[in-house]
C-alpha cells in the first residue's frame, strides 16, 4: 500500500473519529442520560414506588403520611431519626437510595460482597443504623465463611413487594460486583395498578446491551422494537390479577436471571407480624415449591417472643429480632442449609 493511500486512510479515520466525537459531545449536551434508556434501566429516584409503607402498627397519622410521601426515609441521601413509640432509631440512605453510610454502589469494599433485596424488614424498620439484618450478616459472615471481610449492600425498600424488588435488581445488577444475592420473602402484596405497569415494563424490556454513549443509545432505541422481548413469557391476564402468581413470577425472574449470571441466591423466611408469629407451625411449602430448586439455601426465625418485636410496632422486628434472623441466615449461608420451618431459638 502506497504512502499516499495510507495517509488518506489515516486522515479519513481521524476525521471520522473527530466527527463522531463532536456528534457524541453535542448529544450529551442536548440529550439527558436517561432519555434513551428503557424502563428497567431507570431508578425512580425514590426508595418507594407507589408504596404503602408503614400502614400498620400504632404510628402517629402525621408521621405515617410523611412515610408515604417519602419525606422521611424514602428519598436518597436522607439522614433522620425515627421513633418506635419512645424508642428512637436513626436511619441514613446514600446517594443511590440504599441504606448505607457510603456512596458508590459499584465500588467493591470487601472480600465477599452480597446484595440484599426485600421490603421494610430488609431495610430494617425499627433497627438503628448499623443494626439491620444486612449489618448483622456483615459482622457474622466473615468468621463463618473463613474470609477477611464481607459487605452486604442493603437494597431493602420500605413497603416493597416482589415487583419493586425486581425493579431494584434490574437497576443494581450491572452496577455491582457481587458474590451472592439475599432475598427477603416480601410481606406486601402487589398494588392494584401493578399488573398493568408490570406487563408494560416487561414488554418494553428487550435485548441489546447498554453502555453510556448517546450515539449508541440513540441507535439502540430505534432498534429495540425489532429485538426479542427481554421476558417473552408474560403472565396471562388472569394470572396477572392473582397476587401470589405475580409475586412468584417476579421472584422467579430474579432467581432465573441470577442463575444465568452464576450468582447464588438465599431466601430469608419470616412471619408476617407478631400475631402470625404465634402460629405453631408456619407453612412455607407453597412459596418454596416453585423456587427451592434455584435457591442455594433458605431459612428464617419464628420471632415468637415479645422482645423480638418493636416497642410499639408489632409489624416489624426489634434490633434483637433482626439479630436472631441474622444468626439463622449466617448458618444457612455458610452451610448451604435449607430450613423449611422457622428456627424457634430465643431472641437475644
C-alpha positions in Angstrom: 0.0 0.0 0.0 1.4 3.4 -1.0 2.2 6.1 1.4 -0.4 8.3 -0.1 -3.2 5.7 0.4 -2.0 5.1 4.0 -2.2 8.9 4.7 -5.7 9.1 3.2 -6.9 6.2 5.4 -5.3 7.8 8.4 -6.8 11.2 7.7 -10.2 9.6 7.0 -10.1 7.7 10.2 -9.1 10.8 12.3 -11.8 12.9 10.6 -14.4 10.2 11.2 -13.3 9.9 14.9 -13.4 13.7 15.3 -16.9 13.8 13.7 -18.2 11.1 15.9 -16.7 12.7 19.0 -18.3 16.0 18.0 -21.7 14.4 17.5 -21.4 12.5 20.8 -20.4 15.7 22.6 -23.3 17.6 21.1 -25.8 14.8 22.0 -24.5 14.8 25.6 -25.3 18.5 25.9 -28.8 18.2 24.2 -29.9 14.7 25.4 -30.0 13.6 29.0 -28.5 10.3 30.1 -31.9 8.7 30.7 -33.7 9.8 27.6 -32.9 6.7 25.6 -32.9 4.3 28.5 -35.5 1.6 28.8 -37.8 1.5 31.8 -36.0 -1.4 33.5 -32.7 0.6 33.4 -34.1 3.5 35.3 -34.5 4.0 39.1 -37.4 6.1 40.4 -35.1 8.4 42.4 -37.1 7.4 45.4 -36.9 4.3 47.5 -40.6 4.0 47.3 -42.6 3.2 44.1 -46.4 3.6 44.7 -45.7 2.2 48.1 -48.0 1.8 51.1 -45.1 1.9 53.6 -45.7 1.6 57.3 -49.5 1.5 57.1 -49.7 -0.9 60.0 -48.8 -0.5 63.7 -49.5 2.2 66.2 -47.9 5.1 64.3 -48.9 8.7 64.5 -51.0 9.5 61.4 -48.9 12.6 60.6 -45.8 10.5 60.7 -47.3 7.8 58.6 -48.3 10.3 56.0 -44.7 11.5 55.9 -43.5 7.9 55.3 -46.0 7.6 52.4 -44.8 10.7 50.7 -41.2 9.7 51.1 -40.3 12.7 53.3 -38.6 10.5 56.0 -36.8 7.5 54.6 -37.9 7.2 51.0 -35.5 9.6 49.5 -31.8 9.2 48.7 -29.3 11.0 50.8 -31.5 11.1 53.8 -30.5 11.3 57.5 -33.1 11.3 60.2 -34.2 9.8 63.5 -37.5 7.8 63.6 -39.3 6.6 66.6 -41.0 3.3 67.6 -43.1 4.7 70.4 -40.5 6.4 72.6 -37.6 4.4 71.2 -35.5 6.3 68.6 -33.8 4.6 65.6 -31.5 6.5 63.3 -31.7 6.0 59.5 -29.4 7.1 56.7 -29.6 6.5 53.0 -26.8 7.2 50.4 -27.0 8.8 47.0 -28.2 5.6 45.4 -31.1 5.4 47.9 -29.5 2.4 49.7 -29.4 2.3 53.5 -25.7 2.6 53.6 -23.3 5.1 55.1 -21.1 5.3 52.0 -21.9 6.2 48.3 -20.7 4.4 45.3 -22.7 1.2 44.8 -20.2 -0.1 42.2 -17.1 0.0 44.5 -16.2 -3.3 45.9 -15.2 -2.9 49.6 -14.8 -6.4 50.9 -13.5 -9.9 50.0 -17.1 -11.1 49.7 -19.9 -8.8 48.6 -23.6 -9.6 48.6 -26.8 -7.7 47.7 -29.8 -7.9 50.0 -33.2 -7.1 48.5 -36.6 -7.0 50.3 -39.1 -4.8 52.0 -39.1 -2.8 55.2 -37.8 -5.9 57.1 -34.7 -6.0 54.9 -34.4 -2.2 55.1 -34.6 -2.5 58.9 -37.5 -0.6 60.2 -37.0 -0.2 64.0 -33.3 -1.0 63.7 -30.8 1.8 64.3 -28.3 2.4 61.6 -25.8 -0.5 61.8 -28.2 -3.0 63.3 -30.2 -4.1 60.3 -30.2 -7.7 59.0 -27.6 -6.9 56.4 -25.4 -5.3 59.1 -25.7 -8.4 61.2 -24.7 -10.6 58.3 -21.7 -8.3 57.5 -20.4 -8.9 61.0 -21.0 -12.6 61.4 -20.3 -14.0 57.9 -16.5 -13.4 57.8 -15.9 -15.9 60.6 -18.5 -18.4 59.3 -17.1 -18.3 55.7 -13.5 -18.0 56.7 -12.8 -14.7 54.9 -11.4 -11.4 55.9 -14.3 -9.2 55.2 -17.9 -9.2 54.0 -20.2 -6.4 52.7 -23.9 -6.9 52.4 -25.4 -4.0 50.5 -28.8 -3.1 51.9 -31.2 -2.7 48.9 -34.3 -3.1 51.0 -37.3 -0.8 50.2 -39.9 0.0 52.8 -43.3 -1.1 51.6 -41.9 -3.1 48.7 -43.4 -6.1 47.0 -41.7 -8.5 44.6 -42.2 -6.1 41.7 -40.2 -3.4 43.5 -37.5 -6.0 44.3 -37.3 -6.9 40.6 -37.0 -3.2 39.6 -34.2 -2.6 42.0 -32.4 -5.8 40.9 -32.5 -4.6 37.3 -31.2 -1.2 38.4 -28.4 -2.5 40.5 -27.3 -5.9 39.0 -24.9 -4.4 36.4 -23.6 -1.7 38.8 -22.4 -4.2 41.4 -19.8 -6.9 41.6 -21.5 -9.4 43.9 -20.8 -12.9 45.1 -24.4 -13.6 46.0 -27.9 -12.3 46.4 -30.1 -12.4 49.6 -33.8 -12.1 49.1 -36.4 -11.5 51.8 -39.8 -13.0 51.2 -41.9 -9.9 50.7 -44.8 -9.2 53.2 -46.6 -6.8 50.8 -49.0 -7.7 48.0 -48.8 -6.0 44.6 -50.6 -2.7 44.3 -53.8 -2.6 42.3 -52.1 -0.9 39.3 -49.0 -3.1 39.3 -50.3 -5.8 36.8 -50.6 -3.2 34.0 -47.4 -1.5 34.9 -45.5 -4.8 35.2 -46.8 -6.0 31.8 -45.9 -2.8 30.0 -42.5 -2.8 31.7 -41.7 -6.3 30.6 -42.9 -5.7 27.0 -40.5 -2.8 26.8 -37.6 -4.8 28.3 -36.0 -6.0 25.1 -32.5 -7.1 24.1 -29.3 -5.3 23.2 -26.7 -4.3 25.8 -26.4 -0.8 27.2 -23.4 1.5 27.7 -23.1 5.2 28.1 -22.8 6.5 24.6 -25.5 8.8 23.3 -24.9 7.8 19.6 -25.2 4.1 20.5 -28.2 4.6 22.8 -30.0 6.5 20.0 -29.4 3.7 17.5 -30.3 1.1 20.1 -33.5 2.9 20.9 -34.5 2.7 17.2 -33.6 -1.0 17.0 -35.2 -2.1 20.3 -38.7 -2.6 18.9 -37.3 -5.2 16.5 -35.4 -7.2 19.0 -36.6 -10.2 21.1 -38.5 -9.2 24.3 -36.3 -9.5 27.4 -39.0 -11.5 29.1 -41.1 -13.1 26.3 -43.1 -15.4 28.7 -45.5 -12.9 30.4 -48.3 -13.9 32.7 -51.8 -14.2 31.2 -54.2 -11.5 32.2 -56.0 -13.8 34.7 -52.7 -14.8 36.3 -51.6 -11.2 36.5 -54.6 -10.4 38.7 -53.5 -13.1 41.1 -51.3 -11.6 43.8 -49.4 -14.9 44.6 -48.9 -15.7 40.9 -47.4 -12.2 40.4 -45.2 -12.4 43.4 -43.9 -15.8 42.4 -43.3 -14.7 38.8 -41.2 -11.7 39.9 -39.2 -13.7 42.5 -38.7 -16.4 39.9 -37.5 -13.9 37.3 -34.9 -12.6 39.8 -33.8 -16.1 40.5 -33.5 -17.2 36.9 -31.6 -14.0 36.0 -29.2 -14.5 38.9 -28.7 -18.2 37.9 -27.7 -17.3 34.3 -25.1 -15.0 35.8 -23.8 -17.7 38.2 -24.9 -15.8 41.3 -26.1 -17.9 44.2 -29.3 -16.8 45.9 -30.5 -17.3 49.5 -34.1 -16.6 50.6 -35.0 -15.3 54.1 -38.2 -16.5 55.6 -40.1 -14.8 58.4 -43.6 -14.3 59.9 -45.9 -11.6 58.7 -46.3 -9.9 62.1 -46.2 -10.6 65.8 -49.6 -12.2 65.8 -48.7 -14.5 62.9 -45.5 -15.5 64.8 -47.6 -17.2 67.4 -48.7 -19.9 65.0 -47.3 -23.2 66.0 -46.1 -24.1 62.5 -45.8 -21.6 59.7 -46.0 -23.5 56.4 -43.9 -22.0 53.6 -44.2 -25.0 51.2 -46.4 -23.2 48.7 -43.8 -20.4 48.5 -40.8 -22.7 48.3 -42.1 -25.3 45.9 -41.6 -23.3 42.7 -38.4 -21.6 43.9 -36.4 -24.0 46.0 -34.5 -25.7 43.1 -33.0 -22.4 42.2 -32.1 -21.4 45.7 -28.7 -22.1 47.3 -30.4 -22.0 50.7 -33.2 -20.7 52.8 -34.3 -20.3 56.4 -35.5 -17.8 59.0 -36.6 -17.2 62.6 -40.1 -17.5 64.1 -39.7 -14.5 66.4 -42.2 -15.8 68.9 -41.1 -13.8 71.9 -42.3 -10.2 72.5 -38.8 -8.9 72.8 -38.2 -9.9 69.2 -40.6 -7.1 68.1 -40.6 -3.3 68.2 -41.5 -1.4 71.3 -45.0 -0.3 70.0 -44.6 -1.6 66.4 -45.8 -5.2 66.2 -45.3 -5.3 62.4 -41.5 -5.2 62.4 -38.8 -6.8 64.5 -36.6 -5.0 67.0 -32.9 -4.9 66.6 -32.8 -8.0 68.8 -35.2 -9.7 66.3 -33.1 -8.8 63.3 -30.0 -10.2 65.1 -31.9 -13.5 65.7 -32.8 -13.7 62.0 -29.2 -12.9 61.1 -27.8 -15.8 63.2 -30.0 -18.2 61.3 -29.1 -16.8 57.9 -25.3 -16.9 58.8 -25.7 -20.6 59.4 -27.8 -21.1 56.3 -25.3 -19.2 54.1 -22.2 -20.8 55.5 -23.5 -24.3 55.4 -25.8 -24.2 52.3 -28.7 -25.3 54.5 -32.4 -25.3 53.6 -34.8 -25.0 56.6 -38.5 -25.2 55.5 -39.6 -24.3 59.1 -38.6 -21.3 61.1 -36.0 -21.6 63.8 -37.5 -21.0 67.3 -34.5 -20.3 69.5 -34.9 -17.4 71.9 -34.2 -13.8 70.6 -31.1 -12.4 72.2 
